[in-house]
Each structure stands twice: as C-alpha cells, then as structure tokens.
C-alpha cells in the first residue's frame, strides 16, 4: 500500500497481491474453462511460471482490469485532450510515491 494526497490529508491506496486480493479478503468461485486452458494453467504452475492456478488467473484478470482502465483513460484523453493542470500532480507523484511490482 502507499499513501496518496487527498486535499491535504493522506489516504491509503491498496496494492493488489499476486492473488488479486487486498489484504486477506477473497471470494472463491468456480470457473468452467476449456481443457486446453486448464492444461495451459497446469503447465504454467508445473514450470514455476505461476505459483498456482488461482494466482495465474488472478494476474490475468488484474491485467485485463488495467487494460480496460487504460482504454478508458485513452477515451477520456481523446475526448478532452491533455490536461495541463495535471502536470503538477504527475510531477509530485513521480517523486513521492513508490509503486511495487
């Protein structure tokens, strides 16, 4: 987690973990996948590319969430153009917030 400014006070922004959960909150779901996808997941786990099926699926969902957010950002930027009033925020963020991989 890292702190971010919010009108003079600091707020906590959660960092998603490898299972796509914040803290220890999660919901177990059943997902039906084609056999070839399950085999792909199993190979990824067996070769050490993913710690578990759940972690691999969570990482894929998180990647899609980020892609959709970026797509929305691109739409907004296309509609409104670059907002120069955000330059100060970007500068502050780049020097005050550390994002973990």
VMD Tcl script that builds the backbone (N, CA, C; Angstrom):
set m [mol new atoms 303]
animate dup $m
set s [atomselect $m all]
$s set {name element resname resid chain x y z} {
  {N N UNK 1 A 0.831 -1.173 0.000}
  {CA C UNK 1 A 0.000 0.000 0.000}
  {C C UNK 1 A 0.879 1.240 0.000}
  {N N UNK 2 A 0.368 2.310 -0.525}
  {CA C UNK 2 A 1.099 3.564 -0.467}
  {C C UNK 2 A 0.137 4.705 -0.200}
  {N N UNK 3 A 0.708 5.800 0.284}
  {CA C UNK 3 A -0.098 6.967 0.600}
  {C C UNK 3 A -0.235 7.846 -0.618}
  {N N UNK 4 A -1.353 8.520 -0.723}
  {CA C UNK 4 A -1.573 9.470 -1.811}
  {C C UNK 4 A -2.258 10.704 -1.232}
  {N N UNK 5 A -1.986 11.868 -1.808}
  {CA C UNK 5 A -2.602 13.075 -1.267}
  {C C UNK 5 A -4.090 13.113 -1.588}
  {N N UNK 6 A -4.867 13.658 -0.672}
  {CA C UNK 6 A -6.300 13.836 -0.917}
  {C C UNK 6 A -6.725 15.109 -0.209}
  {N N UNK 7 A -6.585 16.218 -0.892}
  {CA C UNK 7 A -6.994 17.526 -0.358}
  {C C UNK 7 A -6.437 17.782 1.035}
  {N N UNK 8 A -5.136 17.629 1.167}
  {CA C UNK 8 A -4.498 17.967 2.425}
  {C C UNK 8 A -4.384 16.829 3.422}
  {N N UNK 9 A -5.052 15.714 3.196}
  {CA C UNK 9 A -4.902 14.578 4.091}
  {C C UNK 9 A -4.370 13.404 3.295}
  {N N UNK 10 A -3.894 12.387 3.988}
  {CA C UNK 10 A -3.322 11.236 3.300}
  {C C UNK 10 A -4.302 10.081 3.351}
  {N N UNK 11 A -4.437 9.383 2.231}
  {CA C UNK 11 A -5.312 8.222 2.153}
  {C C UNK 11 A -4.475 7.020 1.764}
  {N N UNK 12 A -4.933 5.837 2.139}
  {CA C UNK 12 A -4.224 4.604 1.802}
  {C C UNK 12 A -4.831 4.032 0.529}
  {N N UNK 13 A -3.975 3.707 -0.418}
  {CA C UNK 13 A -4.413 3.077 -1.656}
  {C C UNK 13 A -3.876 1.647 -1.633}
  {N N UNK 14 A -4.750 0.648 -1.712}
  {CA C UNK 14 A -4.290 -0.735 -1.596}
  {C C UNK 14 A -3.495 -1.190 -2.808}
  {N N UNK 15 A -2.526 -2.048 -2.568}
  {CA C UNK 15 A -1.742 -2.699 -3.615}
  {C C UNK 15 A -2.274 -4.113 -3.733}
  {N N UNK 16 A -2.718 -4.510 -4.915}
  {CA C UNK 16 A -3.233 -5.866 -5.124}
  {C C UNK 16 A -2.090 -6.850 -4.994}
  {N N UNK 17 A -2.333 -7.986 -4.342}
  {CA C UNK 17 A -1.299 -9.003 -4.231}
  {C C UNK 17 A -1.398 -9.976 -5.400}
  {N N UNK 18 A -0.549 -11.001 -5.407}
  {CA C UNK 18 A -0.470 -11.933 -6.531}
  {C C UNK 18 A -1.767 -12.702 -6.757}
  {N N UNK 19 A -2.598 -12.802 -5.742}
  {CA C UNK 19 A -3.870 -13.497 -5.906}
  {C C UNK 19 A -4.993 -12.532 -6.258}
  {N N UNK 20 A -4.659 -11.245 -6.419}
  {CA C UNK 20 A -5.671 -10.278 -6.791}
  {C C UNK 20 A -6.560 -9.866 -5.639}
  {N N UNK 21 A -6.055 -9.997 -4.423}
  {CA C UNK 21 A -6.851 -9.631 -3.265}
  {C C UNK 21 A -6.178 -8.495 -2.519}
  {N N UNK 22 A -6.956 -7.756 -1.793}
  {CA C UNK 22 A -6.426 -6.727 -0.914}
  {C C UNK 22 A -6.441 -7.318 0.477}
  {N N UNK 23 A -5.299 -7.340 1.122}
  {CA C UNK 23 A -5.238 -7.960 2.443}
  {C C UNK 23 A -5.558 -9.437 2.323}
  {N N UNK 24 A -6.483 -9.907 3.131}
  {CA C UNK 24 A -6.835 -11.324 3.113}
  {C C UNK 24 A -8.253 -11.566 2.619}
  {N N UNK 25 A -8.861 -10.553 2.042}
  {CA C UNK 25 A -10.228 -10.694 1.552}
  {C C UNK 25 A -10.222 -11.357 0.173}
  {N N UNK 26 A -10.983 -12.408 0.017}
  {CA C UNK 26 A -11.125 -13.041 -1.288}
  {C C UNK 26 A -12.411 -13.854 -1.293}
  {N N UNK 27 A -12.868 -14.143 -2.499}
  {CA C UNK 27 A -14.057 -14.961 -2.672}
  {C C UNK 27 A -13.708 -16.105 -3.600}
  {N N UNK 28 A -13.989 -17.297 -3.202}
  {CA C UNK 28 A -13.735 -18.451 -4.049}
  {C C UNK 28 A -14.890 -18.600 -5.024}
  {N N UNK 29 A -14.543 -18.799 -6.295}
  {CA C UNK 29 A -15.563 -19.007 -7.326}
  {C C UNK 29 A -15.207 -20.239 -8.140}
  {N N UNK 30 A -16.198 -20.798 -8.772}
  {CA C UNK 30 A -15.970 -21.914 -9.689}
  {C C UNK 30 A -16.037 -21.354 -11.109}
  {N N UNK 31 A -15.041 -21.688 -11.896}
  {CA C UNK 31 A -14.983 -21.206 -13.273}
  {C C UNK 31 A -14.815 -22.408 -14.188}
  {N N UNK 32 A -15.642 -22.510 -15.192}
  {CA C UNK 32 A -15.537 -23.597 -16.162}
  {C C UNK 32 A -14.679 -23.108 -17.321}
  {N N UNK 33 A -13.583 -23.834 -17.586}
  {CA C UNK 33 A -12.661 -23.482 -18.667}
  {C C UNK 33 A -12.486 -24.664 -19.604}
  {N N UNK 34 A -12.176 -24.384 -20.868}
  {CA C UNK 34 A -11.869 -25.476 -21.798}
  {C C UNK 34 A -10.630 -26.247 -21.319}
  {N N UNK 35 A -10.581 -27.535 -21.673}
  {CA C UNK 35 A -9.478 -28.398 -21.240}
  {C C UNK 35 A -8.117 -27.823 -21.602}
  {N N UNK 36 A -7.991 -27.217 -22.796}
  {CA C UNK 36 A -6.678 -26.697 -23.211}
  {C C UNK 36 A -6.235 -25.523 -22.340}
  {N N UNK 37 A -7.187 -24.746 -21.828}
  {CA C UNK 37 A -6.821 -23.654 -20.920}
  {C C UNK 37 A -6.359 -24.199 -19.575}
  {N N UNK 38 A -7.041 -25.216 -19.083}
  {CA C UNK 38 A -6.643 -25.837 -17.820}
  {C C UNK 38 A -5.256 -26.468 -17.960}
  {N N UNK 39 A -5.000 -27.119 -19.089}
  {CA C UNK 39 A -3.680 -27.704 -19.326}
  {C C UNK 39 A -2.616 -26.611 -19.356}
  {N N UNK 40 A -2.936 -25.475 -19.966}
  {CA C UNK 40 A -2.010 -24.350 -20.013}
  {C C UNK 40 A -1.710 -23.853 -18.595}
  {N N UNK 41 A -2.756 -23.707 -17.778}
  {CA C UNK 41 A -2.571 -23.292 -16.387}
  {C C UNK 41 A -1.684 -24.279 -15.642}
  {N N UNK 42 A -1.960 -25.555 -15.811}
  {CA C UNK 42 A -1.189 -26.591 -15.122}
  {C C UNK 42 A 0.277 -26.567 -15.541}
  {N N UNK 43 A 0.545 -26.343 -16.843}
  {CA C UNK 43 A 1.940 -26.242 -17.303}
  {C C UNK 43 A 2.627 -25.030 -16.691}
  {N N UNK 44 A 1.909 -23.929 -16.599}
  {CA C UNK 44 A 2.491 -22.719 -16.008}
  {C C UNK 44 A 2.872 -22.961 -14.546}
  {N N UNK 45 A 2.015 -23.660 -13.818}
  {CA C UNK 45 A 2.311 -23.969 -12.417}
  {C C UNK 45 A 3.463 -24.971 -12.336}
  {N N UNK 46 A 3.429 -26.014 -13.157}
  {CA C UNK 46 A 4.459 -27.057 -13.122}
  {C C UNK 46 A 5.848 -26.521 -13.467}
  {N N UNK 47 A 5.905 -25.532 -14.350}
  {CA C UNK 47 A 7.199 -24.975 -14.752}
  {C C UNK 47 A 7.625 -23.786 -13.896}
  {N N UNK 48 A 6.812 -23.451 -12.899}
  {CA C UNK 48 A 7.168 -22.371 -11.990}
  {C C UNK 48 A 6.843 -20.976 -12.500}
  {N N UNK 49 A 6.114 -20.884 -13.598}
  {CA C UNK 49 A 5.747 -19.569 -14.124}
  {C C UNK 49 A 4.633 -18.932 -13.313}
  {N N UNK 50 A 3.915 -19.728 -12.534}
  {CA C UNK 50 A 2.860 -19.233 -11.651}
  {C C UNK 50 A 2.866 -20.097 -10.394}
  {N N UNK 51 A 2.594 -19.486 -9.248}
  {CA C UNK 51 A 2.585 -20.276 -8.012}
  {C C UNK 51 A 1.366 -21.177 -7.886}
  {N N UNK 52 A 0.284 -20.829 -8.581}
  {CA C UNK 52 A -0.936 -21.634 -8.520}
  {C C UNK 52 A -1.850 -21.244 -9.670}
  {N N UNK 53 A -2.839 -22.083 -9.918}
  {CA C UNK 53 A -3.847 -21.737 -10.930}
  {C C UNK 53 A -4.528 -20.425 -10.567}
  {N N UNK 54 A -4.910 -20.296 -9.303}
  {CA C UNK 54 A -5.616 -19.096 -8.850}
  {C C UNK 54 A -4.763 -17.843 -9.054}
  {N N UNK 55 A -3.485 -17.939 -8.741}
  {CA C UNK 55 A -2.604 -16.778 -8.910}
  {C C UNK 55 A -2.485 -16.400 -10.376}
  {N N UNK 56 A -2.405 -17.391 -11.244}
  {CA C UNK 56 A -2.295 -17.126 -12.677}
  {C C UNK 56 A -3.569 -16.455 -13.198}
  {N N UNK 57 A -4.718 -16.989 -12.817}
  {CA C UNK 57 A -5.992 -16.419 -13.262}
  {C C UNK 57 A -6.160 -15.015 -12.688}
  {N N UNK 58 A -5.820 -14.828 -11.416}
  {CA C UNK 58 A -5.938 -13.504 -10.796}
  {C C UNK 58 A -5.047 -12.492 -11.513}
  {N N UNK 59 A -3.829 -12.891 -11.870}
  {CA C UNK 59 A -2.928 -11.987 -12.584}
  {C C UNK 59 A -3.508 -11.622 -13.950}
  {N N UNK 60 A -4.125 -12.589 -14.623}
  {CA C UNK 60 A -4.738 -12.320 -15.930}
  {C C UNK 60 A -5.923 -11.360 -15.786}
  {N N UNK 61 A -6.730 -11.545 -14.748}
  {CA C UNK 61 A -7.872 -10.657 -14.534}
  {C C UNK 61 A -7.382 -9.256 -14.178}
  {N N UNK 62 A -6.360 -9.175 -13.333}
  {CA C UNK 62 A -5.809 -7.860 -12.970}
  {C C UNK 62 A -5.255 -7.149 -14.207}
  {N N UNK 63 A -4.580 -7.894 -15.068}
  {CA C UNK 63 A -4.052 -7.319 -16.312}
  {C C UNK 63 A -5.190 -6.779 -17.178}
  {N N UNK 64 A -6.290 -7.513 -17.252}
  {CA C UNK 64 A -7.443 -7.056 -18.026}
  {C C UNK 64 A -8.074 -5.827 -17.387}
  {N N UNK 65 A -8.130 -5.789 -16.061}
  {CA C UNK 65 A -8.657 -4.612 -15.369}
  {C C UNK 65 A -7.820 -3.383 -15.709}
  {N N UNK 66 A -6.505 -3.545 -15.694}
  {CA C UNK 66 A -5.613 -2.430 -16.027}
  {C C UNK 66 A -5.777 -2.021 -17.486}
  {N N UNK 67 A -5.933 -3.006 -18.378}
  {CA C UNK 67 A -6.102 -2.700 -19.797}
  {C C UNK 67 A -7.381 -1.896 -20.020}
  {N N UNK 68 A -8.451 -2.321 -19.371}
  {CA C UNK 68 A -9.715 -1.601 -19.525}
  {C C UNK 68 A -9.633 -0.196 -18.935}
  {N N UNK 69 A -8.940 -0.040 -17.818}
  {CA C UNK 69 A -8.764 1.293 -17.231}
  {C C UNK 69 A -7.948 2.173 -18.172}
  {N N UNK 70 A -6.903 1.614 -18.780}
  {CA C UNK 70 A -6.086 2.381 -19.723}
  {C C UNK 70 A -6.895 2.753 -20.964}
  {N N UNK 71 A -7.742 1.842 -21.404}
  {CA C UNK 71 A -8.615 2.118 -22.540}
  {C C UNK 71 A -9.565 3.274 -22.226}
  {N N UNK 72 A -10.118 3.270 -21.025}
  {CA C UNK 72 A -10.992 4.361 -20.593}
  {C C UNK 72 A -10.213 5.673 -20.510}
  {N N UNK 73 A -9.007 5.614 -19.962}
  {CA C UNK 73 A -8.170 6.813 -19.884}
  {C C UNK 73 A -7.889 7.365 -21.273}
  {N N UNK 74 A -7.617 6.475 -22.218}
  {CA C UNK 74 A -7.344 6.900 -23.596}
  {C C UNK 74 A -8.575 7.555 -24.210}
  {N N UNK 75 A -9.764 7.004 -23.924}
  {CA C UNK 75 A -11.006 7.618 -24.417}
  {C C UNK 75 A -11.180 9.030 -23.860}
  {N N UNK 76 A -10.955 9.179 -22.571}
  {CA C UNK 76 A -11.099 10.488 -21.932}
  {C C UNK 76 A -10.078 11.457 -22.513}
  {N N UNK 77 A -8.839 11.011 -22.660}
  {CA C UNK 77 A -7.799 11.861 -23.230}
  {C C UNK 77 A -8.149 12.260 -24.655}
  {N N UNK 78 A -8.695 11.317 -25.418}
  {CA C UNK 78 A -9.100 11.613 -26.787}
  {C C UNK 78 A -10.234 12.622 -26.855}
  {N N UNK 79 A -11.147 12.552 -25.896}
  {CA C UNK 79 A -12.284 13.466 -25.875}
  {C C UNK 79 A -11.924 14.854 -25.352}
  {N N UNK 80 A -11.041 14.903 -24.368}
  {CA C UNK 80 A -10.765 16.161 -23.685}
  {C C UNK 80 A -9.369 16.712 -23.939}
  {N N UNK 81 A -8.493 15.920 -24.550}
  {CA C UNK 81 A -7.125 16.365 -24.764}
  {C C UNK 81 A -6.326 16.342 -23.476}
  {N N UNK 82 A -5.015 16.585 -23.590}
  {CA C UNK 82 A -4.176 16.565 -22.389}
  {C C UNK 82 A -4.546 17.724 -21.457}
  {N N UNK 83 A -4.617 17.426 -20.193}
  {CA C UNK 83 A -4.982 18.445 -19.203}
  {C C UNK 83 A -3.718 18.953 -18.525}
  {N N UNK 84 A -3.296 20.132 -18.881}
  {CA C UNK 84 A -2.067 20.690 -18.320}
  {C C UNK 84 A -2.138 20.873 -16.812}
  {N N UNK 85 A -3.322 20.998 -16.259}
  {CA C UNK 85 A -3.435 21.183 -14.819}
  {C C UNK 85 A -3.043 19.923 -14.043}
  {N N UNK 86 A -2.858 18.803 -14.715}
  {CA C UNK 86 A -2.416 17.577 -14.049}
  {C C UNK 86 A -0.895 17.440 -14.011}
  {N N UNK 87 A -0.193 18.297 -14.717}
  {CA C UNK 87 A 1.265 18.206 -14.750}
  {C C UNK 87 A 1.874 18.271 -13.351}
  {N N UNK 88 A 1.359 19.165 -12.503}
  {CA C UNK 88 A 1.886 19.277 -11.141}
  {C C UNK 88 A 1.641 17.996 -10.349}
  {N N UNK 89 A 0.479 17.387 -10.528}
  {CA C UNK 89 A 0.174 16.133 -9.835}
  {C C UNK 89 A 1.104 15.023 -10.301}
  {N N UNK 90 A 1.337 14.940 -11.590}
  {CA C UNK 90 A 2.240 13.921 -12.134}
  {C C UNK 90 A 3.645 14.126 -11.580}
  {N N UNK 91 A 4.100 15.349 -11.542}
  {CA C UNK 91 A 5.435 15.636 -11.008}
  {C C UNK 91 A 5.525 15.237 -9.545}
  {N N UNK 92 A 4.525 15.609 -8.747}
  {CA C UNK 92 A 4.528 15.259 -7.328}
  {C C UNK 92 A 4.514 13.745 -7.150}
  {N N UNK 93 A 3.668 13.066 -7.895}
  {CA C UNK 93 A 3.538 11.624 -7.789}
  {C C UNK 93 A 4.843 10.926 -8.117}
  {N N UNK 94 A 5.514 11.384 -9.151}
  {CA C UNK 94 A 6.757 10.722 -9.570}
  {C C UNK 94 A 7.869 10.850 -8.536}
  {N N UNK 95 A 7.766 11.811 -7.643}
  {CA C UNK 95 A 8.817 11.997 -6.644}
  {C C UNK 95 A 8.399 11.582 -5.238}
  {N N UNK 96 A 7.112 11.269 -5.022}
  {CA C UNK 96 A 6.647 10.956 -3.669}
  {C C UNK 96 A 6.021 9.575 -3.502}
  {N N UNK 97 A 5.721 8.891 -4.573}
  {CA C UNK 97 A 5.040 7.588 -4.456}
  {C C UNK 97 A 5.888 6.514 -5.118}
  {N N UNK 98 A 6.067 5.421 -4.377}
  {CA C UNK 98 A 6.788 4.270 -4.901}
  {C C UNK 98 A 5.789 3.154 -5.141}
  {N N UNK 99 A 5.717 2.655 -6.374}
  {CA C UNK 99 A 4.793 1.579 -6.712}
  {C C UNK 99 A 5.590 0.284 -6.805}
  {N N UNK 100 A 5.118 -0.714 -6.071}
  {CA C UNK 100 A 5.790 -2.010 -6.093}
  {C C UNK 100 A 5.331 -2.822 -7.282}
  {N N UNK 101 A 6.209 -3.642 -7.817}
  {CA C UNK 101 A 5.845 -4.562 -8.904}
  {C C UNK 101 A 5.287 -5.825 -8.346}
}
mol reanalyze $m
mol bondsrecalc $m
mol representation Tube
mol addrep $m
